[in-house]
Amino acid sequence: MNKLLKKFPIREWSGTKTEELIRKPGGFGLGQVPELHSPDATTSMICGFCATGCCLDVHLKDGVATNITPSSKYPVNIGMACPKGWEALTPLLADDRAKTPMIRKSRGGELEACDWDTAMKTFCTRMKDVQREHGRESVAFISTGQICMEEMAFLGSLAKFGMGMRHGDGNTRQCMASAVVAYKQSFGFDAPPYTYQDFEESDVIVLVGSNLCIAHPIMWQRVQQNKKQPKIVVIDPRKTETAVAATHHYPIAPKSDLTFFYGIAHLLIREGWIDEAFISEHTNEFTAFKEHVASFTPEVVSQVSGISESGLYELAKMIKEGKNVSFWWTMGVNQSHEAVRTAQSIINLALMTGNIGRPGTGANSITGQCNAMGSRLFSNTTGLLGGHDFTNPEHRQKVADILEIDEKVIPRENSWAYDQIIEGIDTGAIKGLWILATNTSHSWVEKARLSGLFEKLDFLVVQDMYGNTDTAQQADLVLPAACWAEKDGCFINSERRIGLVKQVSKAPGMALSDFKIFRLIAQYWGCGEMFSKWSDPEAVFQIIKATTKGQPCDITGITGYQMIDEHGGIQWPLPAGTTEFAQQRRLLEDYSFFHADRKAIFLYEDTVDGPEMPDEEYPIVLLTGRGSSSQWHTQTRTSKSEVLQKLAPAHCYVEMNPIDAERLGVATNDMVTVESRRGKARVSAFVTPTLQKGQIFMAMHYPETNVLTQSSFDPYSRQPNYKFSAVRLLV
């Protein structure tokens, strides 16, 4: 670190040395690891991978984090961890961490190391130049679900209130946007109602488009702890690991979900297997919904979904006979061209049977990233801080008063979504882009096209813990960021539980926490006074906590980090004045929803074909998803672990049905070409009966996969349709 500072001396800035600001306690960066009880202490903190929100005990030797074990008493994982959790420290130690800011001085030139003063001046000067030439809305940011919620709030507030941006979205748009919109429209607020204890309280568990064994293995362990011998139903085109372990598997045709669930609703209504009292007292629009599903007869639904009429009846009867039925979904539903209505078709089943608000029930969306729920409430992207609305003047004034800012600096219109920001680059509307803690060049649809679009930008900034990601390699400026365990803050998991992240390791070289980078930018930009009280993450927690007052997500009863730590995480809501609360809490126990009349709404729509259906030229359906519990997204972190790499294929592969393989003369490990209208990928074959004829599967973690996917989106959530593309196979 000292060598780097000598090589890149930090210059004077605003009368104060940037070096002093970076080094001083509570300052802008390069802080020391907080002292624990002893150099060989153990502390607990939330894992930085998925949204299960497991707690890990971090063991220190001579003040250095050396090992991890799962916390035995935490109510989420109860002493369990998945492979990623056991290896959570490994990515921090990688040799290729970004250790110093990097700048590209000319188009086509190489990235070169620079100091933070140069990086900050470059960031601010060039972003302001873009705004001056093309307008304030010509710069945007793309954030993440993997930084702490205090950092998300700081980023969204700095960008929109301090820097004058309107457009900013998160990569949570890729995984959870459809569930967010579905809940908001149906319930009146983005409110996943469940607690993980519901996995153990259900006698019927319905998993839709969710390979729980692989994507959320600790949640699957909670299912396995259910002593009621539940019926476990998997609705998924593939015979996934979860489907193999389930009691019932319904291999529906890809993207026939909406028709399928309307058909189940039709049967429940026809047979009188509904809770009419609940419907009458707590919902609206059921009569119209009943009329809508009248045409979804078993004959019609069977033909579309591929599930026999007897199979449809069997499932409907299981739902009727279950005392506590829970419905769970994740990306198989959310990543679709009609995802919001599909999620709501699942919500409708819970509402019409009264399976909500009680133990073991609910219409339950499982989140993907470690802090996607924090992003949904506090990132200031799709909604104003604390679950508020940018377009509501009362909401703007409330937030402005709490933040002590002029209400006029808060945008009056919502941001563009992720895909609209990308399209804005193509049209020239977006000329400056700031990407944080996400590898867009790998993870976004139509990968090849995106690389070309970035060349149209005047200025691209990437802020990440690695400087060698696909996205960082295209940047004009790279800002080295600290990782999980190198900073403090909070994550919110799928069951709404707020948990702590703690700094137990130093960031390498000159890398700073995202929080401290935002403090530097605020000062260099000239809006530091606006954020003078945003001194550290816990101070920001107190500020954004105040924005939740009176909201369904009210957490004004949480005094601070110590309270969260002592209680094993705290689920929202927890309003001020709450003196006693259970460790496991669900929403809607009083059947009071969040619309003005306190009722839920049955929402529905005609089904439509996807924008790209198989044809003679491209006759195969490409499905995508998580490939292994040891892989994570674009493998930026998991690739650093030799252990995790041994638990998953090193190279991209395609799973295919034996009938298709025989037709092509392909055997396992043969090389084949998968081609779509966007591009082609040369991959190895894996022949397996878990795929239906005419379908193939490729894991999302490899860069080849998104060469093939298409740019189509749900019209309400703007979430990409990753799960369905037309392709062909060539030997």
N, C-alpha and C positions, 0 to 999 in steps of 0.2 A: 504493500500500500504506500509506504513512504517513498519507494523508488518511483512509483507512478506519479506521486505528487511533486517530486523533484523534477521529473521529466516534463510534467505539464503543470507548471506553477499557476496557482489561481490568482487572478488579478484583482485589483480594487474594483468595487461595485457599490454604488450609492453610498459612499463614505464608509462602508464596512467591508472587511475582507470576506470574500465568499468562503475562503478556507475556514475562517473562524465560525461562520454561520453553519458550515457543514459539520465542524468538529464539536461545537459546544453542546453540553447536555441539553436535550430537548430541542436542539437546533434542527438544521435542515438535513443532516445525514451523517453517515459513517459513525453512528452511535455505537456504543459498546453493548454487549449482551448484558441485560439486567442481572444484578447479583441475586442468586437464589439463596436458599437456607445455608448451603455449603457448596464447595466446588464439586462435590460428588452427589448433588441433589437429584431428585426425580420430580418432574412436574408433568401435568397433564394438559393436553390441548387437542383441538379438533383436527382431524386429518384433512389434508388439502386436495384430495382427489374428488371423489363423487359426492353427491348430495345426501347420501345416507347419514353423514355427519358423525362417524365413529370418533370415539375419544381414544387417544393414544397416550401412554405414559412414556415420556422422553427421559432417558437416563443420561446424566452428565458425569464425565470423568475429568477432573481438573478443569471444570468449567466449560467443557466442550461436549456437545451432544454426540453420544457414541452409539446409542442403541434405542430401540423402540419395542414396547410390548403393549398389547391392547389393554385398556383400562377395564378392570373387572366389575366395577360397580356402576359404570355409566349406563343410563337407561336405554341407550340406543343399541350398543353392540355387546354389552354384558360379557366382556372378556374375549371377544372375537375380533378378528381382522382378516381382510382379504389379502391376496398377495401384494397388491399395491400398498396397502397400509403397512405391512411388514417392511417394505422397502422405501418408505416415504422419505427417509433422510438421503438416500442415494443420489437423487437428482441435484441436491445442493452441492455435492462434492465433485460434480463433473468438471473435467479439465476445460471444457469449451464454454463455460459460463461467460456471459458478457461482463467484463470487468472495468471497462472505461467507455465513455461516450465515443461514438464513431461518426465521422462526417465524410460525405462524398462531395468533394469540392467542385467537381465538374461532371456533367452528364457523361456516363460511360466510364468514369474514373473509379478507382478503388476506394473502399471505405478506409479512412485513416483515423487513428486515435486522436482525441483532443481532450481538453479539460472541460469541466462543467461550466465555467464562465463562457467559453466559446460556444458550447452546446446550447446554453440558455439564450445567449444573444442571437445565435443562428435561428433557433426555434422561434423566438418572438419576432425577430426582424422579418423572416421569410413568411411566417403566417400572416403578419400584418400587411406585408406587401401583397399577398394574395387577396386579402380582404379589400385592400385599397384599390386594386385593379379590377377585381371581379365581383365585389360586394361582400358584405359581412356573412351572408349565408353560403358563400363559396368554400368555406372550410367546414369540416365535419370530423367526428371521432367515431371509432368503432371500439367498443369496450369488451368486457368479458364477464363471466360468472365465476371467476377464479381469484379475484382480489377481494380484500376485506370490504365490508359494507361501508365503513367509514371512508375508505379510499374511493369507493364508487360514488358516495355522496359528494366528496371533495371534487372529484373529476367532473361530475355532472354540473355542479354548482359553479366551479371555476370556468368551465367551457361556456356554459349558457348565460350565467349572470355576470361573469368577469370579462370573458373574451368575446362575448357577443355572438356565439354560435347558436344556431337554432337546431341543426341536425346532429344527432348523435344516437347511436344504437349499440346494443351489446350482442355478443355471440350467443347469448341466451335466446335470441331470436331463432337460432337454428334448432333449439330443443324444446322450449317450453311456451313459446308465444301462443300456440293454439289453446293450451290449457288455460292460460291467463285470460284470454278473451272469452273462452267458454264459461269460466267461472263468473267473470264480470257480468256477462249477459244473462246467465241463468240465475245466479245468486245475488247479484248486485255488487259484488266485490271479489277480488282475486283471493279466494279463501279455501285452500285445500282443507277439508274438515277433519282429517283423521289424525291418529297417533299410531305409532308402530305397534302398540299393544293390540290394535285391531287385527293384526295378522294372527294373533293367538286367540282371539275371541270369536272369529267367524266360524260358522259351520259350512258355508259355501264361499269359496274364494274364486273370483273370476278375474283372470289376468288377460288383458287384451293388448296384443302387440308389445308384450313385455317379456323378455327373456331374463327373468329375475335371477336365475342361477348364475348367469354370466355378468349381467350389467349391475346387479345389486345383490351380491352373494350374501351379505349380512342380513338383508331383508328376507332372503330365502331361508336363512337359518331361523329367523323368527317364525316363518311359516312352519318349519319343521318342529318347532317347539309347541305348536298347537296340539293340545291334548284332546280335542274334540273329534279327532279323526275326520277332518273336514274334507268335503269334496273340492278338489282343486281343478279348476277348469281353465284351459289355455286356449285362446282363440288367436290363431296365428297361421299364416300359410305354411310356414316351415315347421318341421318336427324338431323344435329346438331342444336344448338340454332341459329346459323347464317343462316342455311338453312331454318329454320322455318320463319325467318324474311325476307328472300330474296324474290325476285319476281319469280325466277326460280331456281330449284334444279335438278341437274342431278346426280342421285345416281349410279355412275359407279361401276363396279365390282372392288374390291380391286386390286391395282397394274395393272390396265388396262390403266393407264394414258397415257403411251407413244403411245399405239395403238390409243387411243381416240384422242389425239391431232394431230397425223399424219392423222387421218381420217378427222378432221376439216380442216387441211391444204389442203387435197385432195379436199374437197368440195369448199373451197375458190378459189383454182386454177381452178377447173372444171367450176365454174360459172363465172370466170373472176372478182372475187371480191378482187383483189389484187392491190397494188400500184406499177405498173411496172416501173414507172419513179424512185421512191425511190429505188426499188430493183436494178435497173441498175446502178444508180449513187453511191449508198452507201453500197452495199453488194457484197459478193463473194459466189460462189458455189450454186446459186439458181437453175440452170439448173439440176445439179446432185440431189439436194434435190427434185425437182419436179419429177424426174424419180423415186426416192426412194419412194415417197408417192403415186405413181400411183396405186399401188396394194392395198392401204388401202381404199377400196371402202366402201360405207355405209353399204353394206350387210355384209362384213367381220368385220367391226368395231362394228356394232350393235351386232353381235354374241359374240364378245370378251368382249365388255364393258357392255352389258346389256341395253344400251340406244337405243331406237327405231330409225329407219332411219329418221323418221319425226323429232325426237328430235335433232338429229345431224344437220339436215338441218336448224332447227329453230335457233340453236345456231350460226351456220355459218352466217345466215342471220342477226342476231342481231349484230355480229361483223362487217359485211359489212355496215349496216345502221347506226352504231354508228359514230358520228363525232369525239368523243374523247373516245377511249376505253382503259381502263387500266386493266392489268393482274397482279394479286397478288398471291404469293404462300408462303408457309412456310413449317412446318415439314411434312405435308402429302405428299409433293413432295420430300423433302430433305432426308428423312429417308427411303430409298428404295434401292433395288439391282441394279436399273438402273436410279438413281436419277439425275445424271448430264445430261444425254440425255433427260430425262423428262423435266427438267428445260429449257433445250435448245429448246425443242419442243414448249414451251410457248414463249420463246424469239423469235423463228422463226415466230410465229403468229403475234407478234408485228412488226417485221421487214417487213414481206410480206404485211402488211396492212398499213405501214407507221405510226403506232401508237407508236411513240417514239419521245422524245425531245420536245413535245408540251404539254401545260397544259392539265391535265386529261388523259394522256396516259402513256405508259411505260410497260416494263417487269420488275416487281418490287418484289424483294425478301424481305420479312419481317423478321427481325432478332429476336432472342429469348432473349438473355441475355443483361443486361444493358450496357455492354461494349464489346459485341462481335465484333462490328466494330472496336473498338480500338485494340482488339486482332488481328484482321485480318491484320492491318497495322503495329502494333508496338510491338507485343509480341516476335518477333524474333524466331518464331517456324516454321511455314510452309514457311515463306519468310523472307528475310533480312529486317531490319528496313526500314520503309518508303515505303513499297511496292516494295522493290528490291529483287533480285534473288541471293541466295547463290552461284549458279553455274556460275554466270557471273563475270569474273575477274574485269571488269570496275566498276560494282556495289560494289564489295568487297572493291576496292581501294577507291571509293568515300566515303563509310561509314567509312572506317578506317581513312581517312584523317579528317573527321568531328569529330570522336571520339578521335582522336589523339592516335591511337593504331597501332600496327604492323599488317599489312594486313594478315600476316601468321597465326594469331590466329583465324581468321574467318574461320569456316568450309567451305570446297569446295563442300560438298555434302549436300543434303537436309536431314532433320531429318526423322526418322521413324514416321509414323502416330501412333495415340493412340493405335489402335488395334495391330499394329506391336510391339509397346513397350510391351503391355500385353503378346503377344505371345513370345517376347524375354525373359520374366520372365520364361515362361514354358520351353524354350529351354536352359536356363542358360546363355543367352547372356546378360541379364540385371540382375544385382545382388544388385544394390542400386537404390532406387526410392524416389523421393521427390514430394509429392502431396500437392497442394496449393489450398485452397478455393473451393474444390469440394469434393463431397462424392462419390467417385468412387465405393465403395463396394455396394452402393445402386443403382447408376444410370447406371452402365455399364451392357451390355447384359450378360446373363448367370451368374447371381449373385452368385450361389452356387459354380460354378467352380472358380470364381475370388478369393473368400475367401481362397480357397486352394492354389491358385497360390501365394498369398502374403506370404505364409509360406516358399516359396522357396527363398525369398530374404534374403540377408545377413543383409540389413539395410533398414528400411522403415521410412521415416520422413513425418509427416503430419503437415501442417501449416494452422491453421483454427481458427475461432472465437469461436468454440465450441470444447471441447475435448472429447465429448461423442458421436460423430457420429460413424456410422458403421466402417468407414475407420480409424478414429483416434483410435478406440479401438484395432486395429490391429497393431498400430505403435510401433516402438522402441523408437521414440522421437516425442513429440508433442510440437510445437512452437505456443504459444498463440498470435493470431493476432487481431488487431483492425478491426472494421467493418466500413462500410459506415457511414458517419457522425462523425467518430472519426479520420478522416484524410483528407488531401487535395489532389486534383488531378482532372483529367478530364475523362469523359466518352464520347463515340461517339455513337449516337443512329442510328436507322435504316435508317433515311433520311440523314445520314452523318453529323449531327449537333453535334459539340463539345460543351459540357456543363460542368459546374463546380460542383465539390463535395467539401464541406467545412467541416472543423472540428468544430463541435458545441457541442461535448461531449467528455469527457475523456474516454479512453479505461480502462477497469477494471483491477485492480491489477497491474501485471507486463506485461500485454499485450502491444505489440508494433504494430505500423503500419507495413504492409508488407514492405514498403519502408525502414523503419528503421532496420528491420530485415535483409534486403539485405545489408545495409551498414555495419552492424555488421559482417555478414558472409564474406563480401569482406575483412574486416580488419583481421579477424581471419584466413582466407584462405591464406592471403599474397598477395592479388592483390588490396589492398586498393588504392594504388597510381594510378592504372588504372582508378579508379572512383573518384578521388579526386575532380573533378568538379561537381559530381553528389550529391550536398550538400543537396538539397531539391527538392520537386516535380516540382516547377516552373523552377528551373535551368535545370532539365531534360527535361521539356517541350521545353525549348529553344534549347537544344541539338538535340532532336529527330525531332523538327520542321525543323532544317537545313537539315536533311536527306531527306525531301520531296521536296526539290528544284528541279524544272524541271519535277517532277512526276505529273501524273493526280491528285494526292491527295495533291498537293502543298499547304501548309499553312504558307508559309514564310511571308505572309502579316498580320498574327496575332501577335500583339506586345507582348501580355501576358495575364495573367488571368483577369486583369481588363477590357481589351477590350472584352473578351468573356462574362464577366458578364454584361457589359453595353449594349451589343447588343442582349441580349436574346439568347445566344448561336450563334455559327457561323458554317455554313455548309462548308465542304471542297468541292472544292478547294478555296483558297483565296491567290493567289500569291502576293509577294512583289510588291508594287506600286499600288495596288488596293485602290482607294480612295472612291469609292461608291459601295455599293452592296446591293441587296435586302435581306430581311429577309427570304424569301422563294425562294430557287433556285434549279433548276433541271439541270442535266447534258444533254449533247448531243443536245442542242438546235441548234447547227450548223451542226448536223448530222455528226460530225467528231468523229470517234471511235478511239481506241487506238492501233490498229495494225499499222505497218509501212506505209501501204497504206491508212490509215485512214478509212478503210471499216470494216464492221462487216462480220462475216462468218456464213453461214447456216451450222449447224452441225447436224448429224443424225447417226443412227445405227439401225441394225436389232433388233427387240424386242426379249427378251428371257424370259422364265419362271423363276420364283423365285427358289431359291435353295431348298425350302421346301414347296411343294404344298400339299393341303389336300388330304387324301387318306382314305381308309376304316378304318384304325386304328386311325387316327387323322383327322376327317372329317370337323372340324370347323376352321374358320379363326379367329385368335385373332388380333384385332386392338387395338392400344394404343394411348394415347394422354393426353392432359390436361383435368382435370376433373372439375375444378371450378376456377373462377377468384380469389378466396380467397386462393388457394393453389399455392405453388411455388416449382417446382422441387421435391427434396426429403423431403420437409417440414422442413428442418433444422431450418429455420427462422420462417416461417409462423405458425409452431406448437406452438410457444411461445405466440401467441395472442389468448386469449379466444374468441374474436370477430370473428377472421378468422376461428377458429375451429368450431364455431357454424354455419358457412356458408357452410360447406362441411361435407360429411360423415366422421365419425371418423375412420371407418374401411374399409378395402378393399372390393370392390364389383365388380360384373360383370353384365354388361347390356346384355340382350339377347332378341331375337325376341319372340313374343307370341307363334308362331308355334313350335319353338324349346322347349320352356318352357312347352307347353302342351304335347309334345311328351315325355318329361322326367318326367312329373308330378310335375313341379316346379312352385311355386308361389313367388311373391315378398317377400323378407326377409328370404326365405328358404336358408339353407346353401348348397352349392354345391362345388364340387372339379373340378378345372380346371387343366388339366394335359397336359404337352408337353413332348417331348423327353428329356428335360433337368431337369424337376422337376414338382412339383404339388403345388397348392395353394388352401386352404380351404377359401372360401369367401361367402358373402351373395349375393343373386340374386336380380336383379332389372329387371322386365319384362317390355319391352317398344317396341313400334312399330318403334322407330327411327333406329333400327338395321334391316338389311335384314336377311332373313332366312339363316342359315349357318354361321352367323357372330356373334361375341361377342366383347365387348369393355371393357377394363380395364384401369383405370387412371394410369398415370406414377408415381404418387406421393407416392404410397405405395410400400413397399419393396417386397411384394409378386409378383408384376408384372414382374420384371426382373428375377425372378426365371424361368420364362417361355420363355423369348425371346431368339433368336438365334444369333449366331455369323456369320452373313453374311454381306457383305459390298459392296458398290458401288466400281467398280474397279478403278475409276478415283479419287474420293474424299475420299475413305476409310471411308465413313460415315456409321454407322450401320443401318441395315434394321429393325428398331424397329416396323414397322407398319404391319408386316405380319408374323405370325407364325402359324403352324398347331397344333391344340390342340383337346382335347376331353373333354366332360363334363360328370361328374359322380355325381350321387345323393348320 
